[in-house]
Amino acid sequence: MAGDNPKGGGSRAAPPSSSKGPSRWDNSSSSSKPSPKPGPAASKPSPSTKPAPNKPNPNPSPRLHPQLPSGPQSHPPFPFNDPPPPPIYGFHMLDRRTIVLADGSVRSYFALPPDYQDFPPPSRFGPGRIPPFGPMSPDGFPENPMKRKFGEDRERDEFARQKQQLLQYGNAGAGPGPGPEEFRASKAMRFGGGSSNVGVIRQEVKIDPAIMKAFLNFVKLINENVDKKKNFLDNGKHGPLHCLACGGSSKDFPDVHSLVMHAYNSDKADSRVEHLGLHRALCALMGWNCMRAPDNSRGYQFLPADEAAAFQDDLIMWPPTVIIHNTYTGKGKDGRLEGLGNMAMDIKLRDLGFSGGKSKSLYNRAGHLGVTLIKFNGDQLGLKEAMRLSEHFEKDRHGRKEWTRIQALGVGLEDENNPNIVTRDGRTGEKSRILYGYLLTAFDLDKIDYDTRKKVVIKSKLETLQTSK
């Protein structure tokens, strides 16, 4: 019958292609395509059209996170064309400083210089980039186009350049500066035998012989006068300072920095060498960096203690002399102090394996001072023998640093119960004095007698050793 259901009753389900949506196993690309509109050709499925098998995509595009878009993210535009300038101060300005503790050990730390706020801010324009407003001055600001109108500043800059070249390289002309060979660091050596100076590298540059001679003369002139040396070290607290290069025509200076500035920037052509030698001598006395110009700031004053000590230990007395302390032996019947005589000290040195030195005991009105000087020949062999004797005391921990520590403790030479002064033989019970010795430098002139002080000169130990090669 028309309209009757076929056998088995119930309505048949619609074809799967027309009633169900896309399967969840289908690719996202196939599911995202819109279905074609039904037309007359689509009422009957084509026998050749079959559903494509669900194959995995060989090149899937994974996402970093299911909740984040995979496309490029947009950022707000940067408000400046160039990055902001760096701060005025930073890690590149840190100075290495050292402090000597009570036990004689040295500790290092890093800190900004006190005048770091006076440093000019770095330029925003790197090397090779020209700012749009013209060339930059050395202090980091735009240069005034009217600055060099009359050529006065150009002459002043040329004079400063020649002066710096004369100070460092010994060439006052306008020729080229030193080549790479002149900047080679010298071999590491021990200056004065101090353990704190081991491994210190001094960068040697060629100094004009005239400046070097003036420098050594002023070093002796400053250190042989005890009151003048003390006033320099105390930064002029005991009275105004005067320029030794100007002599009687010198004006008063309130502190050492003002005097250093005067000596370095002196424009007197007839005494320029003497002023540069004085500048170097003052820096050596104060432990400052004489190779850094003091024009802009006081950063030249912050020189590591080991480098300052190495520079001072290089300035030795000539002929080379070793000082030996604690040669005191007791009091005589008349109450005068007694100590090892010259012959007794010569015999003691020969027993230790050292020869070529001549002993000289020092006395005052009270008697023996407990100090003996050992003077060697004024040649390279004498210098090497003096250095060997100094190193002997240093290896036994009886050098300059140990004697300075004993003096700081206020130990008297008459205290025979102090183990730093007297040692006792455990088998025989005999007492003997512990000797301390080191090579004398220009800064020890106040420890020797007047006659020796006037006869000695100051020389560079490193330069003397190099000339012998």
C-alpha positions as CSV (number, residue, x, y, z in Angstrom):
1,M,0.0,0.0,0.0
2,A,1.0,3.4,-0.7
3,G,2.3,5.1,2.3
4,D,2.8,1.8,4.2
5,N,6.1,1.2,5.8
6,P,8.2,-1.7,4.5
7,K,8.5,-4.9,6.3
8,G,10.1,-4.6,9.7
9,G,8.4,-1.3,10.5
10,G,10.0,1.8,11.8
11,S,11.5,4.7,9.9
12,R,15.0,4.5,8.5
13,A,17.8,6.7,9.7
14,A,18.9,9.6,7.5
15,P,22.1,9.1,5.5
16,P,25.1,9.9,7.7
17,S,26.4,12.5,5.2
18,S,23.3,14.7,5.6
19,S,22.5,14.4,9.3
20,K,25.7,14.3,11.3
21,G,28.3,17.0,11.7
22,P,32.0,16.6,11.1
23,S,33.7,14.1,13.4
24,R,36.1,15.3,16.2
25,W,38.8,13.2,14.6
26,D,38.7,15.2,11.4
27,N,41.4,17.7,10.8
28,S,40.8,21.3,11.9
29,S,41.3,22.4,8.3
30,S,38.5,20.2,7.0
31,S,36.2,21.1,9.9
32,S,36.8,24.8,9.4
33,K,35.7,24.8,5.7
34,P,32.0,25.8,5.2
35,S,29.7,23.0,3.8
36,P,28.6,23.6,0.2
37,K,25.1,24.6,-0.4
38,P,22.8,21.8,-1.4
39,G,21.9,21.8,-5.1
40,P,20.3,19.5,-7.5
41,A,23.6,17.8,-8.2
42,A,24.2,17.1,-4.5
43,S,20.9,15.3,-3.9
44,K,22.4,12.1,-4.9
45,P,25.9,11.1,-3.7
46,S,28.3,10.4,-6.5
47,P,29.5,6.8,-6.5
48,S,33.1,8.0,-6.9
49,T,32.9,10.4,-3.9
50,K,34.0,8.7,-0.7
51,P,34.8,10.2,2.6
52,A,38.6,10.7,2.9
53,P,40.2,8.7,5.6
54,N,41.3,10.6,8.7
55,K,45.1,10.8,8.3
56,P,47.3,12.7,10.8
57,N,48.8,15.9,9.7
58,P,52.5,15.3,9.0
59,N,53.4,18.9,9.8
60,P,51.3,20.0,12.7
61,S,51.7,23.6,13.9
62,P,52.0,23.2,17.7
63,R,51.3,26.1,19.9
64,L,53.4,27.2,22.8
65,H,50.4,27.3,25.0
66,P,46.8,26.3,24.3
67,Q,45.5,29.6,25.7
68,L,48.0,31.9,24.0
69,P,47.7,33.0,20.4
70,S,50.5,31.7,18.2
71,G,50.7,34.8,16.0
72,P,53.1,37.7,16.7
73,Q,52.2,39.8,19.7
74,S,52.0,43.5,19.4
75,H,53.9,45.7,21.8
76,P,53.5,49.4,22.5
77,P,55.9,51.5,20.5
78,F,59.1,52.6,22.4
79,P,58.7,56.3,23.4
80,F,62.4,57.2,22.4
81,N,64.3,56.8,19.2
82,D,67.4,55.8,21.2
83,P,67.7,54.0,24.5
84,P,68.0,56.2,27.6
85,P,71.5,57.2,28.5
86,P,73.3,55.0,31.1
87,P,73.7,56.4,34.7
88,I,76.6,58.7,35.4
89,Y,78.3,56.2,37.7
90,G,78.5,52.4,37.4
91,F,80.7,49.4,38.0
92,H,83.3,50.7,35.5
93,M,84.2,53.5,38.0
94,L,84.8,51.3,41.0
95,D,88.2,51.7,42.6
96,R,90.0,48.9,44.3
97,R,91.0,49.9,47.9
98,T,92.9,48.0,50.5
99,I,93.0,48.2,54.3
100,V,95.7,47.0,56.6
101,L,94.3,45.2,59.6
102,A,95.9,45.1,63.1
103,D,97.5,41.7,62.4
104,G,99.3,43.0,59.3
105,S,97.1,41.3,56.8
106,V,95.7,43.3,53.8
107,R,92.1,43.1,52.7
108,S,90.7,44.6,49.5
109,Y,87.3,46.0,48.7
110,F,85.7,48.1,45.9
111,A,84.0,51.5,46.2
112,L,83.1,54.5,44.2
113,P,85.5,57.5,44.4
114,P,84.3,60.2,46.7
115,D,83.9,62.7,43.8
116,Y,82.0,60.3,41.5
117,Q,79.2,63.0,41.2
118,D,81.7,65.3,39.5
119,F,82.3,62.8,36.7
120,P,80.7,63.9,33.4
121,P,77.8,61.7,32.2
122,P,78.7,59.3,29.4
123,S,77.6,60.3,25.9
124,R,74.5,58.7,24.4
125,F,76.4,58.5,21.1
126,G,78.6,55.5,20.8
127,P,81.9,55.5,18.9
128,G,81.6,56.4,15.3
129,R,78.2,58.1,15.7
130,I,78.1,61.9,15.2
131,P,75.4,63.6,17.3
132,P,73.0,65.8,15.3
133,F,74.0,68.9,17.2
134,G,77.7,68.8,16.3
135,P,80.9,67.4,17.9
136,M,81.1,66.5,21.5
137,S,83.6,68.0,24.0
138,P,85.7,65.6,26.3
139,D,83.3,66.2,29.2
140,G,80.3,64.8,27.2
141,F,78.5,68.0,26.3
142,P,78.1,69.7,22.9
143,E,81.1,71.7,21.9
144,N,80.6,75.5,21.5
145,P,81.3,76.4,17.9
146,M,82.6,79.8,19.1
147,K,85.1,78.1,21.5
148,R,88.1,78.0,19.2
149,K,87.5,81.3,17.5
150,F,90.8,82.9,18.4
151,G,92.8,79.7,18.9
152,E,93.6,80.2,22.6
153,D,92.0,76.9,23.7
154,R,93.8,75.1,20.9
155,E,97.1,76.3,22.1
156,R,96.3,75.4,25.7
157,D,95.2,71.9,24.7
158,E,98.4,71.4,22.6
159,F,100.5,72.5,25.6
160,A,98.7,70.1,27.9
161,R,99.2,67.3,25.4
162,Q,102.9,68.0,25.1
163,K,103.2,68.2,28.9
164,Q,101.5,64.8,29.4
165,Q,103.7,63.3,26.7
166,L,106.8,64.7,28.3
167,L,105.8,63.4,31.7
168,Q,105.0,59.9,30.6
169,Y,107.0,59.2,27.5
170,G,110.0,61.5,27.7
171,N,109.2,63.2,24.4
172,A,108.3,66.8,24.5
173,G,107.9,67.1,20.7
174,A,104.8,66.8,18.7
175,G,105.8,63.4,17.2
176,P,103.8,60.3,17.6
177,G,103.3,58.6,21.0
178,P,105.0,55.5,22.1
179,G,104.4,52.2,20.3
180,P,103.1,49.0,21.7
181,E,106.6,47.8,22.7
182,E,107.0,50.7,25.2
183,F,103.8,49.6,27.1
184,R,104.9,46.1,27.9
185,A,104.6,45.3,31.5
186,S,107.8,44.4,33.3
187,K,108.3,40.9,34.8
188,A,106.8,40.3,38.2
189,M,109.4,40.8,40.9
190,R,109.5,41.4,44.6
191,F,110.1,45.0,45.6
192,G,111.7,45.2,49.0
193,G,110.9,41.5,49.8
194,G,107.5,42.3,51.3
195,S,105.0,39.5,51.1
196,S,102.2,42.0,50.2
197,N,104.2,43.0,47.1
198,V,104.7,39.6,45.7
199,G,103.3,39.4,42.2
200,V,102.8,43.1,41.7
201,I,103.2,44.1,38.1
202,R,104.6,47.5,37.4
203,Q,103.9,48.9,33.9
204,E,107.1,50.7,33.1
205,V,107.1,53.5,30.6
206,K,110.0,55.6,29.4
207,I,110.6,58.7,31.5
208,D,112.7,61.6,30.4
209,P,116.1,61.4,32.1
210,A,115.9,65.0,33.1
211,I,112.5,64.5,34.8
212,M,113.8,61.3,36.4
213,K,116.8,63.1,37.9
214,A,114.7,65.9,39.3
215,F,112.3,63.3,40.7
216,L,115.0,61.5,42.6
217,N,116.5,64.7,43.9
218,F,113.1,65.9,45.2
219,V,112.4,62.5,46.8
220,K,115.6,62.8,48.9
221,L,115.0,66.5,49.7
222,I,111.5,65.7,51.0
223,N,112.4,62.6,53.0
224,E,115.6,63.8,54.6
225,N,113.8,66.6,56.4
226,V,111.7,65.0,59.1
227,D,109.5,68.0,59.8
228,K,108.9,68.8,56.2
229,K,108.0,65.2,55.4
230,K,105.6,65.0,58.4
231,N,103.8,68.2,57.2
232,F,103.3,66.7,53.7
233,L,102.0,63.4,55.1
234,D,99.6,65.3,57.4
235,N,98.3,67.3,54.4
236,G,99.6,70.7,55.5
237,K,98.0,70.6,59.0
238,H,101.2,72.1,60.6
239,G,101.5,75.0,58.3
240,P,101.2,76.1,54.7
241,L,103.1,74.1,52.0
242,H,105.6,75.6,49.6
243,C,106.7,74.5,46.1
244,L,110.3,73.2,46.3
245,A,110.7,73.9,42.5
246,C,109.8,77.6,42.8
247,G,112.0,78.0,45.9
248,G,111.8,81.4,47.6
249,S,109.2,82.7,45.2
250,S,106.7,80.0,46.0
251,K,103.3,80.9,47.3
252,D,101.4,79.2,50.1
253,F,99.4,76.1,49.4
254,P,96.7,74.8,51.8
255,D,97.1,71.1,51.1
256,V,99.1,68.6,49.0
257,H,96.5,68.4,46.3
258,S,96.8,72.1,45.6
259,L,100.5,71.8,45.4
260,V,100.3,68.8,43.1
261,M,98.0,70.7,40.8
262,H,100.4,73.6,40.7
263,A,103.4,71.4,40.0
264,Y,101.6,69.5,37.2
265,N,100.1,72.5,35.5
266,S,103.0,74.9,35.9
267,D,103.6,76.9,32.7
268,K,107.1,78.1,33.6
269,A,109.2,77.0,30.7
270,D,112.5,77.3,32.5
271,S,111.4,75.1,35.4
272,R,108.9,72.8,33.8
273,V,111.1,69.7,34.3
274,E,111.6,70.5,38.0
275,H,107.9,70.9,38.6
276,L,107.1,67.6,36.9
277,G,109.8,65.9,39.0
278,L,108.2,67.5,42.1
279,H,104.8,66.3,41.1
280,R,106.1,62.7,40.7
281,A,107.9,62.9,44.1
282,L,104.8,64.1,46.0
283,C,102.7,61.3,44.5
284,A,105.3,58.8,45.5
285,L,105.3,60.1,49.1
286,M,101.6,60.2,49.4
287,G,101.0,56.8,47.6
288,W,99.1,58.4,44.7
289,N,99.1,57.5,41.0
290,C,101.6,59.9,39.3
291,M,100.7,58.6,35.8
292,R,97.1,59.9,36.0
293,A,96.5,63.6,35.4
294,P,95.1,65.4,38.5
295,D,93.2,68.0,36.4
296,N,89.7,66.7,36.5
297,S,89.2,65.0,39.9
298,R,91.1,63.5,42.8
299,G,90.7,60.0,41.4
300,Y,94.5,59.8,41.0
301,Q,94.8,59.6,44.8
302,F,93.2,56.2,45.0
303,L,96.1,53.8,44.2
304,P,96.0,50.2,45.6
305,A,98.2,49.8,48.6
306,D,100.3,47.1,47.1
307,E,101.1,49.2,44.0
308,A,102.0,52.2,46.1
309,A,104.2,50.1,48.3
310,A,105.9,48.6,45.3
311,F,106.6,52.0,43.9
312,Q,108.1,53.2,47.2
313,D,110.2,50.1,47.6
314,D,111.8,50.7,44.2
315,L,113.4,53.9,45.4
316,I,116.4,52.6,47.3
317,M,119.4,54.3,48.9
318,W,122.7,54.0,47.0
319,P,125.1,52.4,47.8
320,P,122.6,49.7,48.7
321,T,122.2,49.4,52.5
322,V,120.4,46.9,54.7
323,I,119.3,48.0,58.2
324,I,119.3,45.5,61.1
325,H,117.3,46.2,64.2
326,N,117.4,44.7,67.7
327,T,121.2,44.5,67.9
328,Y,121.0,45.7,71.5
329,T,122.7,43.5,74.1
330,G,122.1,45.2,77.4
331,K,123.4,47.9,79.7
332,G,127.0,48.3,80.8
333,K,128.4,49.1,84.3
334,D,128.2,52.8,83.6
335,G,124.5,52.5,82.6
336,R,125.1,53.1,78.9
337,L,123.3,51.0,76.3
338,E,125.4,48.4,74.6
339,G,125.0,46.3,71.4
340,L,126.8,44.3,68.8
341,G,129.9,46.1,67.5
342,N,131.0,46.3,63.9
343,M,133.4,43.4,64.0
344,A,130.9,41.2,65.8
345,M,128.2,41.9,63.2
346,D,130.6,41.2,60.3
347,I,131.4,37.8,61.9
348,K,127.7,37.1,62.4
349,L,127.0,37.9,58.7
350,R,129.8,35.6,57.5
351,D,128.4,32.8,59.6
352,L,125.1,33.3,57.8
353,G,126.8,33.1,54.4
354,F,126.8,36.8,53.4
355,S,130.0,38.7,52.5
356,G,130.9,42.0,50.9
357,G,129.0,44.2,53.4
358,K,130.5,46.6,56.0
359,S,128.8,47.1,59.3
360,K,128.2,50.4,61.1
361,S,126.6,50.5,64.5
362,L,124.6,53.6,65.4
363,Y,125.0,55.5,68.7
364,N,123.6,58.5,70.5
365,R,124.3,60.1,73.9
366,A,122.7,57.2,75.7
367,G,124.8,54.6,73.9
368,H,124.0,51.9,71.3
369,L,120.7,52.4,69.5
370,G,120.2,48.7,68.7
371,V,120.6,49.5,65.0
372,T,123.3,48.4,62.6
373,L,123.7,49.4,59.0
374,I,125.2,47.0,56.4
375,K,126.5,48.9,53.4
376,F,127.4,47.0,50.2
377,N,129.3,48.0,47.1
378,G,127.7,50.5,44.8
379,D,127.3,48.1,41.8
380,Q,125.0,45.4,40.6
381,L,126.8,42.7,42.5
382,G,126.5,44.7,45.7
383,L,122.8,45.4,45.1
384,K,122.0,41.7,44.5
385,E,123.9,40.7,47.7
386,A,121.9,43.3,49.7
387,M,118.7,42.0,48.2
388,R,119.6,38.5,49.1
389,L,120.3,39.5,52.7
390,S,116.9,41.3,52.9
391,E,115.1,38.2,51.5
392,H,116.8,36.1,54.1
393,F,115.1,38.1,56.9
394,E,111.9,38.1,54.9
395,K,111.8,34.3,54.6
396,D,112.3,34.0,58.4
397,R,109.4,36.4,58.9
398,H,111.8,39.0,60.3
399,G,111.4,41.6,57.7
400,R,110.0,45.1,57.5
401,K,106.4,44.2,58.0
402,E,107.1,42.2,61.2
403,W,109.3,44.9,62.7
404,T,106.7,47.6,62.0
405,R,104.1,45.4,63.8
406,I,106.4,45.1,66.8
407,Q,106.9,48.8,66.9
408,A,103.1,49.4,66.8
409,L,102.7,47.2,69.8
410,G,105.1,49.4,71.8
411,V,107.5,46.6,72.7
412,G,110.8,47.9,74.3
413,L,114.2,46.5,73.4
414,E,114.9,45.9,77.1
415,D,112.0,43.5,77.5
416,E,114.0,40.2,77.4
417,N,110.9,38.1,78.3
418,N,109.2,39.1,75.0
419,P,109.4,36.2,72.5
420,N,109.5,38.7,69.6
421,I,112.7,40.2,71.0
422,V,114.6,37.4,72.6
423,T,114.7,33.7,71.9
424,R,115.9,31.1,74.4
425,D,117.6,27.8,73.5
426,G,115.6,25.0,74.8
427,R,118.6,22.8,75.5
428,T,121.1,25.2,76.9
429,G,118.8,28.0,78.0
430,E,121.0,30.6,76.4
431,K,119.3,33.8,75.3
432,S,119.9,35.4,71.9
433,R,118.5,38.5,70.1
434,I,116.1,38.1,67.2
435,L,117.4,40.2,64.3
436,Y,115.1,42.1,61.9
437,G,116.4,43.5,58.7
438,Y,115.3,45.0,55.3
439,L,116.7,47.0,52.4
440,L,116.6,50.7,53.0
441,T,114.6,53.0,50.8
442,A,114.3,56.8,50.4
443,F,111.5,56.8,52.9
444,D,113.9,55.4,55.6
445,L,116.3,58.4,55.6
446,D,115.1,59.5,59.0
447,K,116.3,56.1,60.5
448,I,120.0,56.6,59.7
449,D,122.7,58.9,61.0
450,Y,123.4,62.3,59.6
451,D,126.7,61.5,57.9
452,T,125.2,58.5,56.0
453,R,122.1,60.5,55.1
454,K,124.2,63.2,53.4
455,K,126.4,60.8,51.4
456,V,123.7,58.5,50.0
457,V,121.7,59.2,46.8
458,I,118.4,57.7,45.6
459,K,118.2,55.3,42.7
460,S,115.6,53.1,41.1
461,K,116.2,49.5,41.9
462,L,114.4,48.1,38.9
463,E,116.2,50.5,36.5
464,T,119.6,49.6,38.1
465,L,118.9,45.9,37.6
466,Q,117.8,46.3,34.0
467,T,121.0,48.2,33.1
468,S,123.1,45.3,34.2
469,K,121.4,42.9,31.6
